[in-house]
Amino acid sequence: MNDIRRTILWVIFGFSMVLLWDQWQVHNGNKATFFPTPAQQVKAVSDSAAAAPQAAGVPAAVVPPGSVAVPAVEMRAAKKELVQIETDVAKLTFDTEGGTLVRLELLKHADEHKHGSNVVLLDDSKDRIYTAQTGLISSVPGVALPTHKSVMTVRPGARQLKAGDNELSITFESAAQGGVKLVKTYTVKRGAYDMAVKHDIVNTSSQDVAPQLYFQLVRDGNKPAGESSFYSTFTGPAIYTEAKKYQKVEFADIKKKKVDVEKQSTTGYIAMVQHYFASAWILPEGMNRDISIDAVDIGSTVPDCCYRVTMISPLEAIKPGQTKSIAATLYAGPQEEKKLEALYPGLELVKDYGWLTILAKPLFWLLHQLNNILGNWGWSIVSLVVLLKAAFYWLNAHAYQSMAKMKAINPKIMEMRERLKDNPQQMQMEMMKIYREEKVNPMGGCVPIALQIPVFIALYWVLLSTVEIRNAPWMGWIHDLSAPDPYFILPIFMTLTTMLQTALNPAPPDPMQAKMMWIMPLAFSVMFFFFPAGLVLYWITNNVLSITQQWLINTRMGVPPQFNLPKF
């Protein structure tokens, strides 16, 4: 009767886990894994933005608190156009409406979901919205200044980075509006994903003007194409300030207006983050900025559009006929940790390791050094796991010795359980007596392994987040360590090593626990069929080294390795 009751409870528990997993996927913006529902388009609109009037084509949410919204001013008739420039690493498309970067194709990063195509990070199309915008706003009622909606003219110049050249520039110039003309100059460099963006604000009026310069990243709330349903990565806005460091905000929290970030700062950056890639606006140190994150309706047909992270910097008064220049940096590219850190301290945090960053960063450093020596990310992963297992050798040895002792007394335990199966209380007392007499700690094998879990979880996040292993081959059929094994060879081998490791462990005295000792690893192994090959390689290496060490210790202690097969 007790066995039947326990079986029913385990079934209920298992089904509950399935339901929780399904709802967790939906909560993270993914499609339901087991119980899909028809897709619903969510229109995210900030109530405050919708209620306020528009200011010269700029959503009212951009206007800082306390300022007066400005009615639209008729623009000089002009036709907008798209202008494309190309470097050795990127193809950039600008819209003369606002001189805005509306598309960025990364030439060194193939899109594994579209054969023959490259990753497109920024985009403004019928399927996606993700752009980097800047412009000017005024707190003076009735005055409209050039914004990201103002049509500009593009100055003639080279459109492709030529051999021997290290940089390429493109300049956009607005008509005078509200007594102010805005000139934007983007300068891209060879081999770099960061670009210098200079804003020249020209006072064409007869009186002083004190505009405010805004920088913003706008994108829809959809996950990147091909996002896995078996592991979740962060997609959304983030900010960094000296006071509160790195803060990220979920799209769901923006919808619920539960955004709690640093509102003002003189340091840091704003960013949009997704798996492997990020964009960020970086301003000079000491420059005041107001920061906001909100949802906004831009009239797009793209589902779940749109979300925005904005910085607004008030400028000192500009005298008539004078020009004020503001330099900023726009980064849009892969999360290459070393390059991000060199560009701006703290920018590397867009590669998010979560609460285990303190362990993950040294692990990535070591992995990077190994790759510098070996020149292959796959073998670097194997080598890193070998080094970690060597570092934890004595802890593991203690755990396996405890397991060997448990295995040695297992026949005595099983005989006692059979003899006292009708007297549970006496059975428990006898079991504790055997443990005392044999000097065996049933938890002795768990504690040393538990101490290592944070390190291996941190390594998991390192491998999941490292863009350098994207499209990186290992050997033979593995051409991309960030993609699942196309022939499932590694997951099958990992499942076999997991079963072997489980068979070598002492069987729990309780039959139901013994069955769960098999069911849980096997269920866990199924997920690895959809995990990146690099993660599976790391787990296989860890399993093989653990089995080898356990086998040697058992043999040395006179406990011949034997396989405790399940009895279902």
C-alpha angles and dihedrals in degrees: 000000000000091000091052091049092049091048091052090048091050090050091050090047092050093048090048090054090052091052092046091049091050094050091045089057091051091047090055092052096258127126115267109269100208106014108035120191129196111283114258122205111227118205108207111203128168108229092213092050092048093048096050124077123253122259113215092316094314114121108251090238088075092062107096120241114278096023124113119251111239124223118239117277121211110255126221108265110261138146120239122222140181119249122194129201128178136207130179091272107028146032111214127195120197128192116218085218096096094342085266127171101235103165135030122181116192106218095193095052118071119209105237090197094057113045112227094012134107129228112276107205104174117037141162108194143116090278103041143023119200118138142152113229138182136174147134131276132186132213091207112104114245095016121113122189132193111290137172086281095057114105111237136190121240119224119232117261147118116315100193132052105246127214109276094022118111100193143024130200135201124188132202124192128195128209116256109276125176088358092302133103121198123208119188123194121188116196118191125190135213113270093001134112095197119086132194112237115195120193116199110193110197120196105216094169131090096246140054117280128196108191128175121235118216132197122191145168116212125189143151121259098243122120117247115273114274095021109168121247091208099062131026128222128184121264119179148066125320137180134200126205132165091242101052101013117208118007125174127190128207118228088234090059091050090054090051091045091239095137113142110172138133106287100194133030145146094217142046138040145265121236148179112219135196135157109306095347140068144171126211142177113218122191129195116276115265094026111130116238137177112215128206138167120198148146117253137185111228095170094254124154090217109113117252095012129194147017128162139195113196141186120196118193120192112220130213117255115284116214122228112285092011128120127215119200124205120189120207136166126230117197121192118163147068124340096250099168100207094048093046092051091050091050096052130348107249095022089102088068090080081080089076120209093168121215092343095064091116089063099032098057095058089045091053090047090054092045090050092050091050090051090051087058101038100032092215124092093205095057089041089059091050091048093049092053090048090053092048092049089050090051091051095039097116094045090052091044090056090049094049092046089054090049091049091054090049090052091049093056095038094099090054091049093049092049091050093049091052092048095048100032091124094051109056095173093053090044091057093049092049091049092053089048091054091049091052095046094047092041092233124152109205089204094047093097094048105052098059091048092046090056090060097048096089091053094052092044088052089050089050090057091045091056093042093051103038109108090190090075090053108113088358113139125221110184140312111344097003105094097156122035091194093059128071117268103271092215097036091234095133095046091049091049090047090052090051092050090048091052091047092050091049091049091053093054119089112265114247113249092236111079093216091052089048090055092048089051085066102035097052098052091045092050089047090051091057090064090058090066085075099038125101113276091239091060092047090049090053092050093047091052091049091049095048093049091047092050091048094050093044092049093051094048093048091050093047091051092051094250104125112220110256132176116243099204120195123258109214 
